[in-house]
Amino acid sequence: MNEFTTWANLATYGGSLAMVLVLTQLTKEIAKKIPTQLWSYILSFGVLLTATYFTGALTVESGVLLVFNAAIVSLAANGGFEAVKRIGGK
């Protein structure tokens, strides 16, 4: 079966980064009262938390690490989108 993504894929840096980048851009107008960087962090944490839960890897230790991993994913998603905007000239 071909799948676009899996929970295991979303639990990785690349998978969560791609999903957060897309979700942030699709939903930032809905959440416009929240700064985009904070919204991106919330989405990052949510994606990583659910992916870790559904892969059966959620423990207290991994839950604490999610706080930091979500920051890394969020910062990369924000910086990546800004770089694409600069290259595109917008």
N, C-alpha and C positions, 0 to 999 in steps of 0.2 A: 504494500500500500504506500503510495506517495503522500507525504504530508508536508505542508509548508513549515510547520514547526511542531515541536513536542514539548512537554513539560521539562524533559531532560535538557533539551536545547535552550529553553528559556532560563534554565538555571546556570547557563554558562555566561561568561562576559559578553561574547559576541551576540548571542541570542537575546539576552536581556537588553543590551545596548540598542540593537535594531528595533526591538519592540517598543522600548521607551521613546526612542526618537520618533517613531511613527505615531504612537499614542499621544505624545506631547503635542505634536503638530496638529493632530486631528481634534484634540480636546481643549487647546489653550484658549479658544474663544468662549467655550462654555464656562471655563473657570477663570475668566478674565479678572476677577477680583483678587485672585491669588497670583503673586509674582510667578512668572514662567519657570524660573529656576527652582522655586519651592514646589511648584506643581510637578516638575520633572522629578524631583526627589521623592515626592509622595508616590508617583507612578513607579519609579524605580524600586522603592521598597515594596510596593504591592506586587509587582511582577516577580521579584525575587522571593518574597514570602510565599506566594501561592505556588510558584515553581518548586521551591524547596519542600513545601508541604506535600504536594502531589507526587513528588519523587520519593517520598518517604525519608528524606534526609533532615527533616526539621527536628532539631534538638535545642536545648537551651544555648549551647555553645554556638551552633550555627545561626540561631536567632540573633545573638549579640553581634556576630560578624555581619549579618545582613545590614545593620545600621551603617557600617563602614563601607561595605560593598555597594550599597545603594548610592552613597555619596560619590563613589568612583564612577559608577554607571551614569549617574545624573550629570556630573561634570563633563564626562566624555560626550554625552548626548547633546548638551548645551553647546559645548565647544565645536563639536562636529557640525552642527547645523549652522552655526555662525560662520564657519570656514566655507561651507558650501554656498552660503549667501554671498560672501565676499568674492568667491570665484565666479559666481553667476552675475556679479555686478549689481545686486539689488541692495 
